[in-house]
Amino acid sequence: MRTLVVVRTLKIGGMERVAVSLAEAFAGEGHESHLLYFKSRPDEIRPAHPGVKVHQFDITSAMRKSVGGLLTETLARLSNALFSKTYFLIAGRKGGKLFSDKLQELEKQYGRFDRIVFRGIGTFEIVWSFNDQRALHVLENNVSESGGPGWLYTRKIKALLDGKNLVTVSTGVAQKVPLLADQYGFTYKSLSTITNPIPIGQIRQKMLEKDERIPDTPFLLNVARLVPQKNHRLLLEAYAKAGTELPLYILGTGRLRDELQQYAEDLGIGPNVHFVGQTENPYPWMKAATLFVLSSRVEGLGIVLVEALACGTPVVSVDCPGGVRDIMKGPLEDYLCPMSPEDLANTINATLEAGGYDIDERWLTEFEPQCVAQQFLYNSDCDAPRSQGIDQ
C-alpha cells in the first residue's frame, strides 16, 4: 500500500516524533511510505528508516503565490485580530484546495495513496476543507469544550470535525467526541481509537548513547515542555512534600522556565531541582533515572510513560484526563494517583521505598509500531511480537 502521513512541522516534540514513527512503521511493514510537513523549523527530526520519502509543502508560501491567496491570508489575519484563533477558518478553506492540488502532484509522480493520516488538529485545521474517504484525522488530545463566542466556536468545531474519519489516540479522548458532536451539532463519518506507535527497538538503541550531563547517582526525572498543561507547579510541590534526597531533573523548554525556577526556590528545593533544557535524545536520561514522574493536567496519551518503561525505568503518574489510564492499567494502576501534591508525594515515596518494580514486556506490546500500522491500514488488532530484553 502507499501511505502519506501529514504533520504541521518536524520540530522536536511528542506529536512530531509520533508522526515520524508512524511513517517508519508503514515503511517497516513493506509499504511505500511518505511523510509531508508544512512548516520548516530549526532542529527538525528526520525518519531513521531510509524507505520514508519526506516532502515539505510550504502552504503559507503557496497561498501567497496562488490566485486570490494573498487576499485570503489578509482577510484571515484581520479576522484573527478581531476573534482570536479564527485565522484557520478563512485560510483553511483555501488551504484545503492547495493541499488537494499538492496531493494530485504527488500522485502523478508516485501513484494514488491508499491511506492519508493527518496528525493533530494543528495540522488539519490548516487544510480543513480537504476531505477524502482515504483520510484519517487523528486527535492527539481532548478537544476543548469551549473557546470564544458560542456561534463562532460551533463554526470552528464543525469545520474541523464534521464529516471526517476521526481517530483518537486513547479511550479517554474518544469518550469526549460523541459529547462534542451532540453539543455542537456535527456528525463524524467514523470514530476509532488507535494508540500512538512507539519504536521500542529504536528507543533501546538510543538509550545507550552517552550524555555527560547525566548524574552517576540516583535521581528523579520528568520530561515535558514547560507549559501549564504539564503542571510542573504540582510536580515541584509534590517533590517538596516527598522530602526525598534524590535530586529532580526536568528535561524540556518553555515559557514557564524562569517562573518554575523561582517557584522551586520559594519552596526551598531550588538546589535539588535541575532544569536541563531541550534534549534531542532523552532516552539515556530515562534509562539512568531511578523513577520517572508525570504530573500533567491532561495528556492525550502520555507516551513518555511508555518510553520510560521501555528504558527499564519505573513510572508514577497523576490520574489526569485523557489517555494515561490506557497505559497505567493492570499492575501499573497501583502507581497512578489523584492529582494532588500530597498523593503524588506519597506515591513517589512508596515506590522508592519498595525499590521500584519489575517491568513486564507485555505492557509495551500494543504500542509496537507494526501493531499500530496494521490498525491504521486494516482497522484490525494484532498480536505484535515482544520486544527484545532491556540492556541495563
matplotlib code that plots the C-alpha trace (Angstrom):
import matplotlib.pyplot as plt

x = [0.0, 1.0, 0.7, 1.0, 1.4, 0.8, 2.1, 2.4, 6.1, 9.0, 10.2, 11.4, 8.2, 6.0, 3.4, 6.1, 8.0, 4.8, 4.2, 7.8, 7.4, 4.1, 5.7, 8.6, 6.2, 4.5, 7.9, 9.0, 5.9, 6.9, 4.6, 5.6, 5.7, 5.6, 5.8, 4.7, 5.1, 4.1, 6.4, 10.2, 11.7, 15.3, 16.4, 14.0, 13.7, 14.0, 13.0, 15.7, 14.2, 15.6, 12.3, 10.4, 10.1, 9.9, 8.2, 7.9, 4.9, 5.2, 1.4, 1.8, 4.1, 1.8, -1.2, 0.5, 1.5, -1.9, -4.7, -6.6, -4.4, -2.8, -6.3, -7.4, -4.5, -5.0, -8.7, -7.7, -5.3, -7.8, -10.4, -7.8, -7.1, -10.8, -11.6, -8.6, -7.8, -10.1, -7.3, -7.7, -11.5, -10.7, -7.2, -8.1, -10.7, -8.1, -5.5, -7.6, -7.7, -4.0, -3.4, -5.6, -3.5, -0.3, -1.7, -2.5, 1.0, 2.5, 0.1, 1.1, 4.7, 4.2, 0.7, -2.5, -2.3, -4.3, -4.2, -3.7, -3.1, -3.3, -1.7, -3.2, -5.7, -2.9, -2.2, -5.6, -7.0, -4.7, -6.4, -9.8, -11.8, -10.0, -12.0, -11.4, -12.6, -8.9, -8.1, -7.9, -7.8, -6.0, -7.0, -3.9, -5.6, -9.1, -10.8, -11.8, -15.5, -15.4, -13.4, -14.8, -18.3, -20.7, -21.6, -18.0, -16.7, -19.5, -18.4, -14.8, -15.6, -17.8, -15.1, -12.6, -14.6, -17.8, -17.9, -14.4, -13.0, -11.7, -9.1, -8.3, -5.0, -6.8, -10.1, -10.2, -10.1, -12.6, -15.2, -15.3, -16.1, -19.7, -20.4, -18.9, -20.9, -24.1, -23.1, -22.1, -24.3, -21.7, -21.6, -18.4, -18.1, -16.3, -14.6, -11.9, -9.1, -5.6, -2.8, 0.5, 3.3, 6.3, 9.5, 10.7, 13.7, 14.9, 14.5, 16.6, 19.3, 19.3, 19.2, 22.7, 24.2, 26.3, 25.3, 27.9, 25.3, 23.6, 24.5, 26.0, 23.9, 20.1, 17.6, 14.0, 13.1, 10.4, 10.4, 7.9, 7.5, 7.5, 3.9, 0.8, -0.6, 2.3, 1.6, 5.1, 4.0, 2.2, 5.4, 7.5, 5.1, 4.9, 8.7, 9.0, 6.5, 8.2, 11.3, 13.5, 17.2, 17.2, 17.5, 14.9, 15.9, 13.4, 14.1, 12.3, 12.0, 9.1, 7.9, 7.4, 11.1, 12.0, 8.8, 9.2, 12.9, 11.7, 8.9, 11.4, 13.5, 10.4, 9.6, 13.2, 14.1, 16.0, 19.4, 17.9, 15.9, 17.7, 16.2, 18.3, 16.6, 15.9, 17.4, 17.2, 17.7, 16.1, 16.4, 19.8, 18.3, 15.2, 17.5, 19.6, 16.7, 15.5, 11.9, 10.0, 7.3, 4.4, 2.3, 0.3, -3.2, -4.2, -2.5, -3.8, -1.9, 1.3, 3.8, 6.7, 5.4, 5.8, 9.2, 10.5, 9.1, 10.9, 14.1, 13.6, 12.6, 9.5, 7.0, 4.4, 1.7, -1.2, -4.6, -5.3, -7.9, -7.0, -5.0, -2.8, -5.2, -4.6, -1.0, -1.3, -3.6, -3.4, -0.5, 0.5, -2.7, -1.1, 1.3, -1.5, -2.6, -5.0, -3.9, -2.7, 0.8, 0.2, -1.0, 1.9, 4.4, 3.1, 3.2, 6.8, 7.9, 6.1, 7.6, 11.1, 10.8, 9.7, 12.8, 10.7, 9.0, 9.7, 8.6, 6.5, 7.3, 3.6, 2.8, 4.6, 3.3, 0.2, 2.4, 4.8, 4.8, 4.0, 0.8, -0.3, 0.5, -1.8, -4.7, -4.3, -4.3, -6.7, -8.6, -7.6, -5.9, -2.8, -0.6, 2.8, 5.9, 7.6, 10.5, 14.0, 15.1, 16.5, 20.2, 21.0]
y = [0.0, 3.6, 5.8, 9.5, 10.9, 14.7, 16.8, 20.5, 20.6, 18.2, 20.1, 18.1, 17.3, 14.3, 14.6, 15.1, 12.0, 10.0, 11.2, 10.1, 6.8, 6.0, 6.8, 4.5, 1.8, 1.8, 1.5, -1.2, -3.2, -3.1, -0.3, 2.8, 5.4, 9.2, 11.9, 15.5, 18.5, 22.2, 24.4, 24.2, 24.7, 24.6, 21.3, 19.2, 15.5, 13.1, 9.5, 6.9, 4.5, 5.0, 3.9, 7.0, 9.7, 13.2, 16.1, 19.7, 21.7, 25.4, 26.0, 29.7, 30.4, 28.5, 30.5, 33.9, 32.8, 31.4, 33.3, 35.2, 33.7, 36.9, 38.4, 35.3, 35.5, 39.2, 38.6, 35.6, 37.8, 40.6, 38.1, 36.6, 40.1, 40.6, 37.0, 35.0, 31.7, 32.2, 32.5, 28.9, 29.4, 31.5, 30.4, 26.7, 26.7, 27.9, 25.6, 22.6, 23.3, 23.9, 20.6, 18.8, 20.3, 19.2, 15.7, 15.4, 16.5, 13.8, 11.1, 12.0, 11.2, 8.2, 6.9, 7.0, 7.0, 4.3, 5.9, 9.6, 10.3, 13.8, 14.0, 16.6, 19.5, 21.9, 20.1, 19.6, 23.0, 24.5, 22.4, 21.7, 22.0, 18.9, 15.7, 12.4, 8.9, 7.8, 10.4, 9.8, 12.8, 12.0, 13.8, 13.8, 15.5, 16.3, 18.9, 21.9, 22.2, 26.0, 28.7, 32.1, 33.2, 30.2, 30.7, 31.1, 28.1, 26.0, 27.0, 26.1, 22.7, 21.9, 23.0, 20.7, 17.6, 17.4, 14.6, 13.4, 10.0, 10.6, 8.6, 9.2, 8.1, 7.0, 5.9, 9.0, 11.3, 9.1, 9.4, 13.2, 13.1, 12.0, 14.6, 17.3, 16.1, 16.4, 19.8, 21.4, 19.5, 17.9, 14.3, 12.5, 9.9, 7.3, 7.2, 4.7, 4.6, 3.7, 4.3, 6.0, 3.9, 3.9, 2.5, 0.4, -1.0, 2.4, 3.8, 1.0, 1.7, 5.5, 5.0, 3.5, 6.8, 8.8, 12.1, 13.6, 15.7, 12.7, 12.2, 9.0, 8.9, 8.1, 10.8, 11.5, 12.6, 14.5, 15.1, 17.7, 21.1, 23.9, 24.9, 25.0, 21.7, 19.8, 21.0, 21.4, 23.5, 20.4, 18.4, 20.8, 20.9, 17.1, 16.8, 19.3, 17.3, 14.0, 15.1, 12.7, 13.3, 12.3, 15.3, 16.1, 16.7, 18.2, 18.0, 20.5, 24.1, 26.5, 29.9, 29.0, 28.1, 31.3, 31.1, 27.5, 28.0, 30.8, 28.6, 25.9, 28.4, 29.6, 26.0, 25.6, 22.9, 25.0, 23.4, 19.9, 20.8, 20.9, 22.3, 20.7, 22.3, 20.8, 17.4, 15.8, 12.3, 11.9, 8.2, 7.9, 10.1, 7.8, 4.7, 6.3, 7.6, 5.9, 6.9, 8.8, 11.2, 12.6, 15.4, 16.7, 18.3, 16.4, 14.0, 12.7, 9.5, 10.2, 8.4, 9.4, 6.9, 4.1, 5.4, 5.4, 1.9, 0.8, 2.1, -0.1, 2.7, 2.6, 5.4, 7.1, 9.4, 11.5, 10.4, 13.1, 13.3, 11.8, 8.6, 7.8, 5.1, 3.3, 2.9, 2.8, -0.3, -3.7, -3.8, -0.2, 1.2, 0.9, 3.7, 6.1, 8.6, 11.5, 14.9, 16.4, 17.2, 15.0, 12.0, 12.3, 12.7, 9.6, 7.6, 8.7, 7.8, 4.4, 3.5, 4.5, 2.6, -0.5, -0.3, 0.3, -2.6, -5.1, -4.1, -6.6, -6.6, -7.3, -3.8, -2.5, -4.8, -2.8, 0.3, -1.6, 0.3, -2.8, -3.3, 0.3, 0.4, -2.6, -0.9, 2.3, 0.3, -2.5, -1.4, -4.7, -5.6, -7.6, -9.6, -7.8, -9.8, -8.9, -6.5, -7.6, -7.6, -4.5, -4.0, -2.5]
z = [0.0, -0.5, 2.6, 3.4, 6.9, 7.2, 10.1, 10.6, 11.5, 12.2, 15.3, 18.3, 20.0, 21.0, 18.2, 15.6, 16.9, 16.6, 13.0, 12.1, 13.9, 12.1, 8.7, 9.7, 10.8, 7.4, 5.7, 8.1, 7.1, 3.4, 2.3, 0.3, 3.0, 2.5, 5.2, 4.4, 6.6, 6.2, 8.1, 8.4, 11.9, 13.2, 14.8, 12.8, 13.4, 10.5, 9.8, 10.5, 8.1, 4.6, 3.0, 4.1, 1.4, 3.0, 1.4, 2.6, 1.4, 2.5, 2.4, 3.6, 0.7, -1.7, -0.5, -1.1, -4.6, -5.6, -7.3, -4.6, -1.9, -0.7, -0.2, 1.6, 4.0, 4.6, 5.5, 7.7, 9.7, 10.1, 11.3, 13.8, 15.1, 15.9, 17.0, 18.4, 16.7, 13.7, 11.1, 10.0, 9.3, 6.3, 5.4, 5.9, 3.1, 0.6, 2.3, 1.6, -2.1, -2.1, -0.3, -2.8, -5.6, -3.9, -3.4, -7.1, -7.9, -5.7, -7.1, -10.6, -9.6, -7.2, -7.8, -5.8, -2.0, -0.2, 3.2, 4.3, 8.0, 9.4, 12.9, 15.2, 15.0, 14.4, 11.2, 9.7, 10.7, 8.0, 5.3, 7.0, 3.7, 2.4, 3.0, 1.4, 2.4, 2.5, 5.1, 8.9, 11.2, 14.4, 17.6, 19.8, 22.8, 24.2, 22.1, 24.3, 25.1, 24.9, 23.3, 22.4, 21.3, 21.0, 17.4, 16.4, 18.3, 16.8, 13.4, 14.2, 15.6, 12.6, 10.2, 11.9, 12.6, 10.6, 8.1, 9.0, 9.8, 13.3, 15.2, 18.8, 20.5, 23.7, 25.0, 27.2, 24.2, 22.3, 25.1, 24.6, 20.9, 20.9, 23.7, 21.5, 18.5, 20.4, 21.9, 18.6, 16.1, 13.9, 12.5, 12.2, 9.5, 11.7, 15.1, 16.2, 18.8, 17.7, 20.1, 19.2, 17.7, 20.0, 18.4, 21.3, 19.5, 18.4, 21.9, 23.4, 20.9, 21.6, 25.4, 25.2, 23.8, 26.2, 27.7, 30.0, 31.9, 33.4, 37.1, 38.2, 41.3, 41.7, 40.6, 39.7, 36.1, 34.3, 30.5, 29.3, 27.8, 30.4, 29.8, 32.0, 30.7, 32.1, 35.6, 36.9, 39.8, 41.2, 40.5, 42.5, 45.3, 45.5, 45.3, 48.2, 50.3, 49.5, 51.2, 49.2, 49.0, 45.3, 43.0, 40.5, 36.8, 34.4, 30.6, 28.4, 27.4, 27.6, 28.6, 32.3, 32.9, 34.9, 36.8, 37.8, 38.8, 41.1, 42.5, 43.3, 45.2, 47.0, 48.1, 49.4, 46.9, 44.4, 44.9, 44.3, 41.1, 37.8, 34.7, 31.9, 28.9, 25.5, 24.9, 21.5, 23.0, 26.4, 26.5, 28.2, 30.9, 31.2, 31.4, 34.1, 36.2, 39.4, 38.8, 36.1, 37.3, 35.2, 36.7, 33.7, 33.9, 30.7, 28.3, 25.0, 25.8, 27.7, 25.5, 27.8, 30.3, 27.7, 26.6, 30.2, 30.8, 27.5, 29.0, 32.1, 34.5, 36.8, 36.3, 38.5, 37.2, 38.3, 37.1, 34.6, 31.9, 28.6, 28.0, 30.9, 32.0, 28.7, 29.9, 33.7, 33.8, 35.4, 37.9, 36.8, 38.2, 41.7, 40.6, 39.4, 42.0, 42.4, 41.1, 44.3, 45.7, 48.8, 46.8, 44.2, 47.0, 48.8, 45.6, 44.8, 48.3, 48.4, 45.0, 46.1, 49.4, 47.5, 45.3, 42.2, 40.4, 37.6, 34.1, 32.1, 28.4, 27.7, 28.9, 25.8, 23.1, 22.0, 21.3, 18.9, 15.6, 13.5, 15.5, 15.2, 11.4, 10.9, 12.7, 10.6, 7.3, 8.0, 11.2, 12.9, 16.1, 16.1, 18.4, 18.0, 18.8, 22.1, 22.1, 22.9, 26.5, 28.1, 28.3, 31.7]

ax = plt.figure().add_subplot(projection="3d")
ax.plot(x, y, z, "-o")
ax.set_aspect("equal")
plt.show()
